[in-house]
């Protein structure tokens, strides 16, 4: 979508969003959050998507993700259905053999940036936040790695860095939040050659989507996916085929995830408060085990040295005893020789 930087910055200013310091809002699990009316979003028109994977390439570059095993211009990867992972914030899938449709249909998959995010409602340390611009962001510095967000997300989006042993993170699309703060478009939107992705105010995107459906009723399904699903999302879809034919869930209803988790998360402040205590206790137990192990090690070394010393003393005493005995025998032999020699000398003198 072609949007001037001045218009974009004007939007941000009108929305009351700071371009230097973000003011994130928490999507608390036990409070109803109606969303930010001036927030932004993206509309994905699957009828325009050609499966070129340019969006994947831009996402990879913007977020400085590791290079894929196969290049982005290799479209054979579309032969298999994929999901986002720790190294891919977005993927494009191809759907073939859809009834009544000639040729394949493509869908881009990424975080839908729900108005009331399930990931945020399930996170008791508030690592996820719904920001005023519409993006759902993640703070790795407070994450404890419980992965409840992965279980809670109805779209199966958050991915865990299992290959990072020391500092694993939850990885997902951020709607290019840092770029939004600079007045730039999300990378995928900026690069799309067919304008299958449209960025703008969420309410404007809904208007655009409704107008397309109204003007081309034979081309579109009369539904905007994400307008109401799970309380609504900042990422919206329009399609020419049923959404379930594109692997999208149609059983989610319109109730936000936080409505289901409010009871379970009523004790979250207590849990969050006890978490440092628990970690401290675990650390103390670990240190105590280390201390006891060190003491046992020292005692074992001391006992070994004492035994070795005792054995050495016993061996020395035995050696001395054996030496004394040998010396004594040598003396006795020498004395006997001397006596016999004296007797022989006396016998010679007498004769």
KOLTOR-493948 format. One line per field, with one value per residue (C-alpha): residue number from 1; residue in one letter; chain; x, y, z. Coordinates in nm, 2 decimals. Layout:
N
dodren = (NUM|...)
sese = (A|...)
drenba = (A|...)
X = (X|...)
Y = (Y|...)
Z = (Z|...)
END
This chain:
351
dodren = (1|2|3|4|5|6|7|8|9|10|11|12|13|14|15|16|17|18|19|20|21|22|23|24|25|26|27|28|29|30|31|32|33|34|35|36|37|38|39|40|41|42|43|44|45|46|47|48|49|50|51|52|53|54|55|56|57|58|59|60|61|62|63|64|65|66|67|68|69|70|71|72|73|74|75|76|77|78|79|80|81|82|83|84|85|86|87|88|89|90|91|92|93|94|95|96|97|98|99|100|101|102|103|104|105|106|107|108|109|110|111|112|113|114|115|116|117|118|119|120|121|122|123|124|125|126|127|128|129|130|131|132|133|134|135|136|137|138|139|140|141|142|143|144|145|146|147|148|149|150|151|152|153|154|155|156|157|158|159|160|161|162|163|164|165|166|167|168|169|170|171|172|173|174|175|176|177|178|179|180|181|182|183|184|185|186|187|188|189|190|191|192|193|194|195|196|197|198|199|200|201|202|203|204|205|206|207|208|209|210|211|212|213|214|215|216|217|218|219|220|221|222|223|224|225|226|227|228|229|230|231|232|233|234|235|236|237|238|239|240|241|242|243|244|245|246|247|248|249|250|251|252|253|254|255|256|257|258|259|260|261|262|263|264|265|266|267|268|269|270|271|272|273|274|275|276|277|278|279|280|281|282|283|284|285|286|287|288|289|290|291|292|293|294|295|296|297|298|299|300|301|302|303|304|305|306|307|308|309|310|311|312|313|314|315|316|317|318|319|320|321|322|323|324|325|326|327|328|329|330|331|332|333|334|335|336|337|338|339|340|341|342|343|344|345|346|347|348|349|350|351)
sese = (X|X|X|X|X|X|X|X|X|X|X|X|X|X|X|X|X|X|X|X|X|X|X|X|X|X|X|X|X|X|X|X|X|X|X|X|X|X|X|X|X|X|X|X|X|X|X|X|X|X|X|X|X|X|X|X|X|X|X|X|X|X|X|X|X|X|X|X|X|X|X|X|X|X|X|X|X|X|X|X|X|X|X|X|X|X|X|X|X|X|X|X|X|X|X|X|X|X|X|X|X|X|X|X|X|X|X|X|X|X|X|X|X|X|X|X|X|X|X|X|X|X|X|X|X|X|X|X|X|X|X|X|X|X|X|X|X|X|X|X|X|X|X|X|X|X|X|X|X|X|X|X|X|X|X|X|X|X|X|X|X|X|X|X|X|X|X|X|X|X|X|X|X|X|X|X|X|X|X|X|X|X|X|X|X|X|X|X|X|X|X|X|X|X|X|X|X|X|X|X|X|X|X|X|X|X|X|X|X|X|X|X|X|X|X|X|X|X|X|X|X|X|X|X|X|X|X|X|X|X|X|X|X|X|X|X|X|X|X|X|X|X|X|X|X|X|X|X|X|X|X|X|X|X|X|X|X|X|X|X|X|X|X|X|X|X|X|X|X|X|X|X|X|X|X|X|X|X|X|X|X|X|X|X|X|X|X|X|X|X|X|X|X|X|X|X|X|X|X|X|X|X|X|X|X|X|X|X|X|X|X|X|X|X|X|X|X|X|X|X|X|X|X|X|X|X|X|X|X|X|X|X|X|X|X|X|X|X|X|X|X|X|X|X|X|X|X|X|X|X|X)
drenba = (A|A|A|A|A|A|A|A|A|A|A|A|A|A|A|A|A|A|A|A|A|A|A|A|A|A|A|A|A|A|A|A|A|A|A|A|A|A|A|A|A|A|A|A|A|A|A|A|A|A|A|A|A|A|A|A|A|A|A|A|A|A|A|A|A|A|A|A|A|A|A|A|A|A|A|A|A|A|A|A|A|A|A|A|A|A|A|A|A|A|A|A|A|A|A|A|A|A|A|A|A|A|A|A|A|A|A|A|A|A|A|A|A|A|A|A|A|A|A|A|A|A|A|A|A|A|A|A|A|A|A|A|A|A|A|A|A|A|A|A|A|A|A|A|A|A|A|A|A|A|A|A|A|A|A|A|A|A|A|A|A|A|A|A|A|A|A|A|A|A|A|A|A|A|A|A|A|A|A|A|A|A|A|A|A|A|A|A|A|A|A|A|A|A|A|A|A|A|A|A|A|A|A|A|A|A|A|A|A|A|A|A|A|A|A|A|A|A|A|A|A|A|A|A|A|A|A|A|A|A|A|A|A|A|A|A|A|A|A|A|A|A|A|A|A|A|A|A|A|A|A|A|A|A|A|A|A|A|A|A|A|A|A|A|A|A|A|A|A|A|A|A|A|A|A|A|A|A|A|A|A|A|A|A|A|A|A|A|A|A|A|A|A|A|A|A|A|A|A|A|A|A|A|A|A|A|A|A|A|A|A|A|A|A|A|A|A|A|A|A|A|A|A|A|A|A|A|A|A|A|A|A|A|A|A|A|A|A|A|A|A|A|A|A|A|A|A|A|A|A|A)
X = (0.00|0.14|0.12|0.32|0.54|0.37|0.03|0.15|0.31|-0.01|-0.21|0.02|0.00|-0.38|-0.39|-0.19|0.09|0.44|0.69|0.98|0.85|0.58|0.30|0.20|-0.13|-0.16|-0.42|-0.49|-0.65|-0.91|-1.02|-1.23|-1.02|-1.21|-0.91|-0.78|-1.02|-0.73|-0.51|-0.37|-0.39|-0.33|-0.59|-0.49|-0.68|-0.62|-0.77|-0.47|-0.19|0.02|0.24|0.56|0.70|0.83|0.66|0.86|1.19|1.11|1.02|1.34|1.55|1.37|1.38|1.73|1.63|1.85|1.86|1.63|1.77|1.61|1.60|1.28|1.25|1.23|0.85|0.87|0.85|0.48|0.43|0.40|0.19|0.40|0.36|0.55|0.85|1.14|1.32|1.01|0.76|0.55|0.49|0.28|0.09|-0.07|-0.41|-0.50|-0.80|-1.06|-1.40|-1.52|-1.18|-0.95|-0.59|-0.44|-0.52|-0.25|-0.27|-0.01|0.02|0.15|0.04|-0.31|-0.25|-0.58|-0.75|-0.76|-0.46|-0.49|-0.11|-0.13|-0.43|-0.24|0.09|0.12|0.44|0.29|0.55|0.30|0.14|-0.12|0.01|-0.18|-0.07|-0.23|0.08|0.12|0.47|0.68|0.94|1.19|1.35|1.05|0.95|0.99|0.96|0.63|0.50|0.14|0.11|0.17|-0.11|-0.35|-0.31|-0.60|-0.40|-0.09|0.15|0.40|0.71|0.98|1.35|1.42|1.77|1.87|1.97|2.06|1.83|1.53|1.26|0.91|0.93|0.65|0.55|0.55|0.37|0.72|0.65|0.99|0.93|0.59|0.75|0.97|0.68|0.75|0.52|0.55|0.81|0.57|0.32|0.59|0.72|0.40|0.39|0.02|-0.11|-0.25|-0.16|-0.31|-0.20|-0.41|-0.65|-0.84|-1.18|-1.07|-0.96|-1.30|-1.46|-1.23|-1.31|-1.68|-1.67|-1.48|-1.73|-2.02|-1.88|-1.77|-2.01|-1.93|-1.56|-1.56|-1.71|-1.94|-1.73|-1.42|-1.22|-1.07|-1.34|-1.50|-1.32|-1.20|-1.30|-1.14|-0.79|-0.57|-0.49|-0.79|-0.87|-1.10|-1.13|-1.29|-1.32|-1.45|-1.19|-1.18|-1.06|-0.75|-0.69|-0.85|-1.06|-1.42|-1.52|-1.37|-1.68|-1.67|-1.58|-1.23|-0.99|-0.97|-1.33|-1.24|-0.92|-1.04|-1.14|-0.83|-0.61|-0.77|-0.48|-0.22|-0.10|-0.04|0.14|0.35|0.43|0.53|0.74|1.05|1.02|0.99|1.29|1.48|1.39|1.50|1.82|1.88|1.81|2.04|2.32|2.26|2.30|2.62|2.74|2.66|2.82|3.13|3.15|3.11|3.38|3.62|3.54|3.60|3.93|4.03|3.93|4.13|4.44|4.41|4.38|4.67|4.88|4.80|4.88|5.20|5.30|5.22|5.43|5.72|5.69|5.68|5.98|6.17|6.08|6.19|6.51|6.58|6.52|6.76|7.02|6.99|7.03|7.34|7.48|7.42|7.59|7.89|7.91|7.89|8.16|8.38|8.33|8.41|8.72|8.83|8.79|9.00|9.27|9.29|9.31|9.61|9.79|9.74|9.90)
Y = (0.00|0.34|0.58|0.90|0.93|1.26|1.10|0.81|1.04|1.24|0.93|0.84|1.19|1.19|0.86|1.01|0.77|0.87|0.81|0.80|0.61|0.35|0.34|-0.02|-0.12|-0.45|-0.70|-0.82|-1.16|-1.07|-0.74|-0.66|-0.47|-0.31|-0.22|0.11|0.27|0.45|0.14|0.02|-0.31|-0.50|-0.64|-0.95|-1.00|-1.37|-1.31|-1.09|-1.30|-1.48|-1.68|-1.51|-1.52|-1.17|-1.10|-1.38|-1.24|-0.89|-1.02|-1.22|-0.91|-0.66|-0.88|-1.00|-1.37|-1.65|-1.73|-2.03|-2.36|-2.29|-1.95|-1.74|-1.77|-2.15|-2.19|-2.57|-2.51|-2.44|-2.80|-2.86|-2.67|-2.48|-2.28|-2.00|-2.10|-1.94|-1.85|-1.75|-1.49|-1.53|-1.80|-1.84|-2.16|-2.28|-2.44|-2.66|-2.84|-2.61|-2.68|-2.43|-2.26|-2.29|-2.29|-2.25|-2.00|-1.85|-1.73|-1.55|-1.66|-1.46|-1.32|-1.18|-0.92|-0.98|-0.69|-0.90|-1.13|-1.48|-1.49|-1.18|-1.31|-1.63|-1.46|-1.41|-1.20|-0.97|-1.04|-0.97|-0.63|-0.49|-0.15|0.15|0.11|-0.24|-0.46|-0.73|-0.71|-0.94|-0.86|-1.14|-0.99|-1.08|-1.41|-1.72|-1.97|-2.12|-2.13|-2.08|-1.83|-2.12|-2.32|-2.03|-1.89|-2.02|-1.96|-2.16|-1.87|-1.82|-2.04|-2.13|-2.12|-2.48|-2.46|-2.19|-2.36|-2.06|-1.77|-1.91|-1.67|-1.68|-1.57|-1.42|-1.14|-0.79|-0.62|-0.45|-0.25|-0.08|0.03|0.17|0.38|0.52|0.60|0.31|0.04|-0.32|-0.49|-0.74|-0.46|-0.24|-0.52|-0.69|-0.65|-0.71|-0.50|-0.81|-0.64|-0.31|-0.11|0.15|0.23|-0.08|0.08|0.20|-0.15|-0.29|-0.02|-0.11|-0.48|-0.43|-0.21|-0.48|-0.74|-0.51|-0.43|-0.79|-1.02|-1.30|-1.27|-1.26|-1.45|-1.22|-1.21|-1.03|-1.27|-1.11|-0.84|-1.04|-1.37|-1.41|-1.05|-0.92|-0.88|-0.62|-0.85|-0.90|-1.13|-1.13|-1.43|-1.57|-1.92|-2.04|-1.96|-2.32|-2.42|-2.21|-2.39|-2.11|-2.19|-2.10|-2.24|-1.96|-1.75|-1.38|-1.39|-1.28|-1.52|-1.31|-1.39|-1.76|-1.71|-1.44|-1.70|-1.90|-1.59|-1.43|-1.55|-1.43|-1.14|-1.39|-1.63|-1.35|-1.23|-1.57|-1.65|-1.46|-1.63|-1.97|-1.90|-1.78|-2.09|-2.31|-2.12|-2.16|-2.53|-2.56|-2.37|-2.57|-2.89|-2.75|-2.66|-3.00|-3.17|-2.96|-3.05|-3.41|-3.39|-3.22|-3.49|-3.76|-3.61|-3.57|-3.93|-4.05|-3.86|-3.98|-4.34|-4.29|-4.14|-4.42|-4.68|-4.51|-4.50|-4.87|-4.95|-4.74|-4.91|-5.25|-5.16|-5.04|-5.35|-5.57|-5.36|-5.40|-5.77|-5.80|-5.59|-5.80|-6.12|-5.97|-5.88|-6.23|-6.38|-6.16|-6.23|-6.60|-6.57|-6.37|-6.63|-6.92|-6.73|-6.67|-7.04|-7.13|-6.89|-7.03|-7.38|-7.29|-7.12|-7.43|-7.66)
Z = (0.00|-0.09|0.21|0.25|0.55|0.64|0.64|0.85|1.11|1.11|1.18|1.47|1.62|1.59|1.77|2.06|2.01|2.11|1.83|2.07|2.37|2.33|2.58|2.59|2.73|2.92|2.80|3.15|3.18|3.44|3.30|2.99|2.73|2.44|2.23|2.10|1.85|1.67|1.64|1.31|1.14|0.81|0.57|0.38|0.05|-0.04|-0.39|-0.47|-0.32|-0.57|-0.33|-0.43|-0.07|-0.10|0.24|0.40|0.26|0.38|0.73|0.75|0.66|0.88|1.18|1.12|1.13|1.03|0.66|0.56|0.44|0.10|-0.07|-0.08|-0.46|-0.42|-0.45|-0.41|-0.03|-0.10|-0.17|0.21|0.47|0.71|1.03|1.18|1.40|1.59|1.26|1.06|1.18|0.87|0.61|0.30|0.23|-0.09|-0.10|-0.40|-0.53|-0.36|-0.49|-0.75|-0.78|-1.08|-0.95|-0.61|-0.34|-0.11|0.25|0.46|0.82|1.11|1.45|1.42|1.69|1.87|2.03|2.36|2.30|2.44|2.49|2.71|2.91|2.98|3.07|3.45|3.42|3.15|2.89|2.62|2.57|2.33|2.22|2.12|1.75|1.74|1.77|2.03|2.16|2.37|2.65|2.68|2.99|3.21|3.04|3.26|2.98|3.10|2.74|2.85|2.56|2.31|2.46|2.48|2.13|1.92|1.60|1.70|1.64|1.93|1.88|2.13|2.07|2.17|2.02|2.26|2.58|2.79|2.68|2.49|2.38|2.25|1.88|1.67|1.44|1.60|1.31|1.27|1.59|1.58|1.22|1.32|1.58|1.31|1.09|0.85|0.71|0.82|0.60|0.44|0.35|0.20|-0.03|-0.15|-0.53|-0.57|-0.28|-0.12|0.21|0.31|0.61|0.79|1.07|1.17|1.12|0.77|0.68|0.78|0.56|0.27|0.31|0.32|0.01|-0.18|-0.07|-0.17|-0.51|-0.60|-0.42|-0.65|-0.58|-0.20|0.09|0.28|0.59|0.73|0.92|1.23|1.27|1.55|1.59|1.95|2.02|1.71|1.57|1.41|1.12|0.90|0.60|0.31|0.08|-0.23|-0.07|0.26|0.53|0.65|0.30|0.38|0.71|0.92|1.22|1.21|1.55|1.76|1.82|1.91|2.28|2.36|2.53|2.84|2.92|2.94|3.15|3.39|3.66|3.62|3.63|3.93|4.14|3.90|4.12|4.40|4.17|4.02|4.37|4.49|4.18|4.30|4.63|4.46|4.25|4.55|4.74|4.45|4.43|4.81|4.79|4.50|4.68|5.00|4.80|4.65|4.99|5.14|4.84|4.89|5.26|5.18|4.92|5.17|5.43|5.18|5.08|5.45|5.53|5.23|5.33|5.68|5.57|5.33|5.60|5.84|5.57|5.50|5.87|5.90|5.60|5.73|6.08|5.92|5.70|6.00|6.19|5.90|5.87|6.24|6.22|5.92|6.09|6.41|6.21|6.04|6.37|6.51|6.20|6.24|6.62|6.55|6.29|6.54|6.81|6.58|6.46|6.82|6.90|6.60|6.70|7.06|6.93|6.71|7.00|7.22|6.98)
END
